[in-house]
Amino acid sequence: MSLPIRVGPASVTINRDDRVLVTNVDGTIDALGDEGFFARDTRFVSRYEVLLNGQRPTLLNSSSTRFFAARYEFTNPALIDTDGPIPREHISLRLDRSIAGGVHEDYDLVNYARREVALTLEIRIDTDFADVFDVKAHELMRRGRMNSRWYRTRSELRTTYANDGFRRELVVAAERAGSPPQFANGRLSFDLRLEPKEAWHVCLKWLPLTRSSRRPTTLGCNAISEDLARFAPPRLPAVEIRTPNTIVRTAWSQAVRDMESLRLEDPLAERGVFVPAAGIPWFLTLFGRDALIVGMHSIGGFPELAAGALRRLADMQAIAADPQRDMEPGKILHEMRHGELAQLGLLPHSPYYGTHDATPLFLITLSYLYHWTADRSVIERYLPHAEAALRWIDRFGDRDRDGFQEYATRSSQGYYNQGWKDAGDAVPEADGTLAALPLALCELQGYVYDAKLRMAEMYEVVGRPSDARRLRRQAKELFTRFNDAYWWEEEGTYYFGLNGAKQPIRTVSSNAGHLLQSGIVPVERAGRVIKRLLREDMWSGWGIRTLSSDHVAYNPFSYHTGSVWPHDNSIIAGGMRRYGFPAEAAQVAQGMFEAAACFQATRLPELFSGLARDAGAFPVQYLGANVPQAWAAASIFRFIAVLGGLDARTDIDGTRLYIDPALPAWLPELTVHNLRVGRGAVDLRLSNDGAQVLRDNSGFEIVHGPAPERRGSPRGTGPVSHQIGRPV
């Protein structure tokens, strides 16, 4: 593409932890828009503008320079001071912003006119302390009391907000000012006179105060040029790839930067424990499902993300029942929020537990972390949490005791849909009507099947073989029961799910592709499922749609009924490869990388439109997509693992790294540096001629070939690719 595709309105966004600043390209913030400075789910700055002698400066260029810093370059329009006209484009105004615990601003003016000029710099910074849910819905409501006060001796403006037990405060402090700051009519102002070539500077700090009066730290002046090495927390260990394919290499590098920017360190939790935020700007918080899937997909590059997700989610695993929060003992949370609506109980997100898949995904992610690290203490540490999750699956996850997982909200404000497609209209019947609760989606059954086989392995590690046999027996029974009830012979795929009447939802969707990754599909059916996923109504040319374009509810611009999601496609590609269909997995990966090449910064957004690709097409944005988004970034890592055939196994027989490359023509060679395995790392050079180990201090045995099936799988224990024969 000669013109990269932008996602969302033109804006400049910087972030760090749960702080994010979103502005228009000229640095302004509109109180009625989506912009603002947000921290802990509260908008601390809702309006911003800067004026020179009463006029807005002329924007030249602006851009984020790092994920935590941005620069705006301005010049002056035609102005008048006490000595007469100031011609346009003779004054330089540079605004640098960086974000850490608060925002640090550097204002630098230089006079390039040939005479002394008199200028007044005015800065308006307003706050509404709006909850992030209100901002996103464009439904602003003042619920509490707000008060502002200017402290002249300290050169700072303090604005406080209080509603019952909820308190927030914003401090705007001027430092190193070239002339004294004043405050009047809601604006900070500075009067200055500049000789030709003279420079002037002031720093402003935006300090959000949440649970305590302690002022957060900011970066220093000129932080825009700071090296990341000076950051705390430190950068994650570099995992790099080299390949002749520029698009793949660039997409990988961008995904690494995105994961760096999306790391959260909860100030209320243990230091050094990081989780991936779901996405920017709306989801800078802990999501159970998102954190676990990102942890799995990033496991060979950033196992810290899986470890952090398990730590935080285990800490907040439900130990009691609360219907209003869809909470039951053993359940893993869906979403944690810290804003006014959650803290005062106006929304159930403190945290909210309305997700059905996070609990089995917790067990699967625990298995991933153990297999890739060979650290038995991981199992020992989380075994009580894993067993509580198993009890929830069998007791609360199966509401009617029919052997299948189903969900239905018990909350007056709960989510209607609680699978990964959680939009209210995400699960339509064949005629387009909303499927009735409770819903037993197909992929939930696959997740539980996979979780029980993996938990059986972990029971063997801790010396509990009878429990391992019990879970394998349960998995085998689920395998048979599921394939009897969910198989859709006419379409050659699986039903979307069972509705509240336990009748099949006859809707072709991408959910069936997740079953391939779970391994619950019999070998003889896998080829038909894959072929159905790649038919024209499901395959857009860029990726697999969430819903068939032949369906009456199909909408390519919707959230879950016809759009394309990168993480959905990476899961499906992994399942294709598992069943011995490398060409089909490569087709899906190619579509995603080619889409990434069209988007700005070679960055995959959260999702994009399901419009069909033609000779002149480009991927069309979904309005409101998060960019960057953790699922989308981690999908890049997953695609590389799938194409390289990379899998780690730790069991009672030893530790092994399996390498089975099946690289397509568009990716003829791939070198992976610092693949994180065991207590060390491995460097690999992959091609279709095989794999070469360049460095290995992992302590794992390197096995050239596909990983075997899990013990106790009804499909056998040999590699599936040796059982299935030629792909369709």
Buried (B, 14 or more C-beta within 10 A) or exposed (E): EEEBBBBBEEBBBBBBBBBBBBBBBBBBBBBEBBBBBBBBBBBBBBBBBBBBBEEBBBBBEBEBBBBBBBBBBBBBBEBEBEEEEBEEEBBBBBBBBBBBBBBBBBBBBBBBBEEEBBBBBBBBBBBBBBBBBBBEEEEBEEBBEBEBEBEEEEBBBBBBBBBEEBBBBBBBBBEEBBBEBBBEEEBBBBEBBBEEEBEBBBBBBBBBBBEEEEBBEBBEBEBBEBEEEEBEEEEBEEBBBEBEBEBBBBBBBBBBBBBBBBBBBBBEBEEEBBBBBBBBBBBBBBBBBBBBBBBBBBBBBBBBBBBBBBBBBBBBBBEEBBEBBBBBBBBBBBBBBBBBBBBBEBBBBBBBBBBBBBBBBBBBBBBBBBBBBBBEEBBEBBBEBBBBBBBBBBEBBBBEEEBBBBBBBBBEBBBBBBBBBBBEBBBBBBEEEBBBBBBBBBBBBBBBBBBBBBBBBBBBBEEBEEBBBBBBEBBBBBBEBBBEBBBBEEBBBBBBBBBEEEEBBBBBBBBBBBBBBBBBBEBEBBBBBBBBBBBEBBBBBBBBBBBBBEBEBBBBBBBBBBBBBBBBBBBBBBBBBBBBBBEBBBBBBBBBBBBBBBBBBBBBBBBBBBBBBEEEEBBBBBEEBBBBBBBBBBBBBBBBBBBBBBBBBBBEEEBBBBBBBBBBEBBBBBBBBBBBBBEBBBBBBBBEEEBEBEEBEBEBEBBBEBBBBBBBBBBEEEBBBEBBEEBE
